[in-house]
Amino acid sequence: MSGRHRIIAGMTDSTAGPRKSAAMALADELREEVLSRSAVGELLGSESDLVRRHGVSPPTLRQAMRVLQAEGLVSVRRGVNGGFFAAAPSAAAVARAASTLLRHQGATLDDIRAVVRFVAPEVAALAAANPDAGQRSRLFAFVEDAWAGRPDLTDGEVLGVAVEFGRALGRLSGNPALALVADVLSTLVAGGAGSFDPSRPPLGPDRALAIREAHLAIATAVLERDSERAARTMLQLCELSHDWGPAETDDTPATRSSGRTGTP
């Protein structure tokens, strides 16, 4: 069946659910092609090639491609040897989209932290259970290298390390779905925290030190394949994150009782 006939069939079948526009039906077809049969960077075709192959008009093709570009599945190159190419969506783009949606829905940073509190300990535990000693060692080396001899990191640099640490743990978990969730959540809580709560104070050296200590403790537990300790320490880090807010100072009761300040 030709591309044109597949699209029309999908639009006219009364059992197929709500009718789709030709552009959205084509986007569905091209999305499946990219995800199941195309390597990143592979040429899907020029506009004229794709119009002819799928039996649609140029405006319909362009509209479908705009959908896939927004999803990060297609890139466009102009000029000679140009065309539409398969691409890979990034977790950063997913995090940005999630951040926008959550802010629109009225979500707060505490809402995000509540989800992190459930997910992050499981990610840490699975990372510690990873049988690849080389990967576990690289996580520890990353933490040592990121923090060693750098007491004057800026807030942006500290939060950047926190985001990369969350991503690395997600990859170590061995679960692609959980790795994506960890990536998105760490980006939202650390890198995108200001979007939810721009009034929060600077990290300060004490908070930066608390982050460093927590990262080292978790990385050590992962290195030693101690899933229980990794999860427990991660949970402590998540709980400490609630100490970081606009109304607090380093002299708050929570800070004094814990002996250190909160982390993102």
C-alpha positions as CSV (number, residue, x, y, z in Angstrom):
1,M,0.0,0.0,0.0
2,S,1.4,3.4,-0.9
3,G,2.1,6.2,1.6
4,R,-1.0,8.1,0.3
5,H,-3.3,5.1,0.7
6,R,-2.0,4.4,4.2
7,I,-2.7,8.0,5.2
8,I,-6.1,8.1,3.7
9,A,-7.0,4.7,5.3
10,G,-6.0,6.0,8.7
11,M,-8.2,9.0,8.2
12,T,-11.3,7.3,7.0
13,D,-11.4,4.1,9.1
14,S,-14.3,4.7,11.5
15,T,-12.8,2.2,14.0
16,A,-9.5,3.9,14.3
17,G,-10.6,6.6,16.7
18,P,-10.5,10.4,16.1
19,R,-9.7,11.5,12.6
20,K,-6.2,12.8,12.0
21,S,-5.1,15.4,9.6
22,A,-3.0,14.3,6.7
23,A,0.0,16.0,8.3
24,M,-0.4,14.3,11.7
25,A,-0.9,10.9,10.0
26,L,2.3,11.5,8.0
27,A,4.1,12.6,11.1
28,D,3.1,9.3,12.8
29,E,4.4,7.3,9.8
30,L,7.7,9.2,9.6
31,R,8.2,9.0,13.4
32,E,7.9,5.2,13.2
33,E,10.4,5.2,10.3
34,V,12.9,7.2,12.3
35,L,12.5,5.3,15.5
36,S,12.6,1.8,14.0
37,R,14.6,1.9,10.9
38,S,16.8,5.0,10.7
39,A,20.2,5.7,12.3
40,V,21.0,9.2,13.7
41,G,22.2,11.4,10.9
42,E,20.8,9.2,8.2
43,L,19.2,11.0,5.3
44,L,15.5,10.5,5.1
45,G,15.2,12.4,1.8
46,S,14.9,15.8,0.2
47,E,11.5,17.5,0.3
48,S,10.8,16.5,-3.3
49,D,11.8,12.9,-2.6
50,L,9.5,12.6,0.5
51,V,6.6,14.4,-1.2
52,R,6.8,11.9,-4.1
53,R,7.4,8.9,-1.9
54,H,4.5,9.6,0.5
55,G,2.1,11.1,-2.1
56,V,1.4,14.3,-0.1
57,S,1.7,18.0,-0.9
58,P,4.7,20.0,0.1
59,P,2.7,22.0,2.8
60,T,1.6,18.7,4.3
61,L,5.1,17.4,4.4
62,R,6.5,20.6,6.0
63,Q,3.8,20.5,8.7
64,A,4.6,16.9,9.5
65,M,8.3,17.7,9.6
66,R,7.8,20.6,12.0
67,V,6.1,18.2,14.4
68,L,9.1,15.8,14.2
69,Q,11.6,18.7,14.5
70,A,9.8,19.8,17.7
71,E,10.2,16.2,19.0
72,G,13.9,16.3,18.2
73,L,13.5,13.4,15.7
74,V,14.4,15.3,12.6
75,S,17.0,17.9,11.6
76,V,17.0,20.0,8.4
77,R,20.0,20.9,6.3
78,R,19.7,23.5,3.6
79,G,21.6,23.8,0.3
80,V,23.4,21.2,-1.8
81,N,23.2,17.7,-0.2
82,G,20.6,19.1,2.1
83,G,17.3,17.5,3.2
84,F,15.7,15.9,6.2
85,F,17.9,13.8,8.5
86,A,17.1,11.5,11.4
87,A,18.0,12.9,14.8
88,A,17.9,11.8,18.4
89,P,15.8,13.7,20.9
90,S,17.8,14.9,24.0
91,A,16.8,14.5,27.6
92,A,17.6,18.2,28.0
93,A,14.9,19.1,25.5
94,V,12.5,16.8,27.4
95,A,13.4,18.5,30.6
96,R,12.8,21.9,29.1
97,A,9.4,20.8,27.8
98,A,8.5,19.2,31.1
99,S,9.6,22.3,33.0
100,T,7.4,24.5,30.8
101,L,4.4,22.2,31.1
102,L,4.8,21.8,34.9
103,R,5.1,25.6,35.4
104,H,2.0,26.1,33.3
105,Q,0.1,23.6,35.5
106,G,1.2,25.5,38.6
107,A,3.8,22.9,39.9
108,T,6.3,24.0,42.5
109,L,9.8,22.9,43.1
110,D,8.6,21.0,46.1
111,D,6.3,19.0,43.8
112,I,9.3,18.0,41.8
113,R,11.4,17.2,44.9
114,A,8.6,14.9,46.1
115,V,8.9,12.8,42.9
116,V,12.7,12.8,43.2
117,R,12.5,11.5,46.8
118,F,10.8,8.4,45.4
119,V,12.8,7.9,42.3
120,A,16.4,8.9,43.2
121,P,17.0,6.2,45.9
122,E,15.9,3.5,43.5
123,V,18.2,4.9,40.8
124,A,21.2,4.9,43.3
125,A,20.4,1.3,44.4
126,L,20.3,0.0,40.9
127,A,23.5,1.8,40.0
128,A,25.2,0.1,42.9
129,A,23.9,-3.2,41.7
130,N,25.4,-2.7,38.2
131,P,27.9,-5.6,37.7
132,D,30.2,-3.5,35.6
133,A,33.1,-2.5,37.9
134,G,34.5,-0.3,35.3
135,Q,31.4,1.8,35.0
136,R,31.1,2.1,38.8
137,S,34.7,3.2,39.0
138,R,34.2,5.8,36.4
139,L,31.3,7.3,38.4
140,F,33.6,7.6,41.5
141,A,36.4,9.1,39.3
142,F,33.9,11.6,37.9
143,V,32.9,12.8,41.4
144,E,36.5,13.0,42.5
145,D,37.6,14.9,39.4
146,A,34.5,17.2,39.5
147,W,35.2,18.3,43.1
148,A,38.9,17.8,43.9
149,G,40.7,21.0,44.6
150,R,37.9,23.2,43.5
151,P,36.5,25.0,46.6
152,D,35.5,28.1,44.7
153,L,33.0,26.6,42.2
154,T,30.3,29.0,41.2
155,D,26.6,28.1,41.9
156,G,26.2,27.3,38.2
157,E,29.2,24.9,38.3
158,V,28.0,23.2,41.4
159,L,24.5,22.7,40.0
160,G,26.1,21.5,36.7
161,V,28.0,18.8,38.6
162,A,24.8,17.8,40.4
163,V,23.0,17.4,37.0
164,E,25.8,15.3,35.5
165,F,25.9,13.2,38.7
166,G,22.2,12.4,38.4
167,R,22.6,11.6,34.7
168,A,25.5,9.3,35.4
169,L,23.6,7.4,38.1
170,G,20.7,7.0,35.7
171,R,22.9,5.5,33.1
172,L,24.4,3.1,35.6
173,S,20.9,1.9,36.7
174,G,20.7,-0.1,33.5
175,N,17.1,0.9,32.9
176,P,16.7,3.3,30.0
177,A,13.3,4.5,31.1
178,L,14.5,5.2,34.7
179,A,17.7,6.8,33.2
180,L,15.5,9.3,31.3
181,V,13.4,10.0,34.4
182,A,16.6,10.6,36.4
183,D,18.0,12.9,33.8
184,V,14.9,14.9,33.5
185,L,14.4,15.2,37.3
186,S,18.0,16.1,38.1
187,T,17.9,18.8,35.4
188,L,14.6,20.2,36.7
189,V,15.7,20.2,40.4
190,A,19.3,21.4,39.9
191,G,19.7,23.1,36.5
192,G,16.2,24.4,36.2
193,A,15.6,25.2,39.9
194,G,15.6,28.9,39.3
195,S,12.7,28.6,36.9
196,F,10.5,27.3,39.7
197,D,11.9,29.4,42.6
198,P,14.0,32.3,41.4
199,S,14.0,33.8,44.9
200,R,16.2,31.1,46.4
201,P,19.5,32.3,47.9
202,P,22.9,31.5,46.6
203,L,24.3,28.1,47.5
204,G,27.2,29.3,49.5
205,P,30.3,27.3,50.5
206,D,28.6,25.2,53.2
207,R,25.9,24.0,50.8
208,A,28.4,23.3,48.1
209,L,30.4,21.2,50.7
210,A,27.3,19.3,51.6
211,I,26.6,18.4,48.0
212,R,30.2,17.3,47.6
213,E,30.1,15.1,50.7
214,A,26.8,13.5,49.6
215,H,28.1,12.8,46.0
216,L,31.3,11.2,47.4
217,A,29.3,9.0,49.9
218,I,26.9,7.8,47.2
219,A,29.7,7.2,44.7
220,T,31.6,5.2,47.3
221,A,28.5,3.1,48.1
222,V,28.0,2.4,44.3
223,L,31.7,1.5,43.9
224,E,31.4,-1.0,46.8
225,R,28.1,-2.4,45.4
226,D,26.3,-1.4,48.6
227,S,22.8,-0.8,47.2
228,E,21.2,-0.3,50.6
229,R,23.7,2.4,51.6
230,A,23.5,4.1,48.2
231,A,19.8,4.3,48.5
232,R,19.9,5.5,52.1
233,T,22.4,8.2,51.4
234,M,20.6,9.4,48.3
235,L,17.4,9.7,50.4
236,Q,19.3,11.8,53.0
237,L,20.5,14.0,50.1
238,C,16.9,14.4,48.9
239,E,15.7,15.3,52.4
240,L,18.5,17.8,52.8
241,S,17.4,19.5,49.6
242,H,14.3,20.8,51.4
243,D,16.5,22.9,53.7
244,W,17.4,25.1,50.7
245,G,14.8,27.8,50.4
246,P,14.4,31.5,50.3
247,A,13.3,31.9,53.9
248,E,16.3,30.1,55.3
249,T,19.8,31.0,56.4
250,D,22.7,29.0,57.7
251,D,21.4,29.5,61.2
252,T,18.1,27.8,60.8
253,P,17.2,25.0,63.2
254,A,17.2,22.4,60.4
255,T,20.7,23.4,59.4
256,R,22.0,23.4,63.0
257,S,20.5,20.0,63.8
258,S,21.8,18.3,60.7
259,G,25.2,19.9,61.0
260,R,25.2,21.0,57.3
261,T,23.1,22.9,54.9
262,G,20.7,21.8,52.2
263,T,21.4,20.7,48.6
264,P,19.5,21.0,45.4
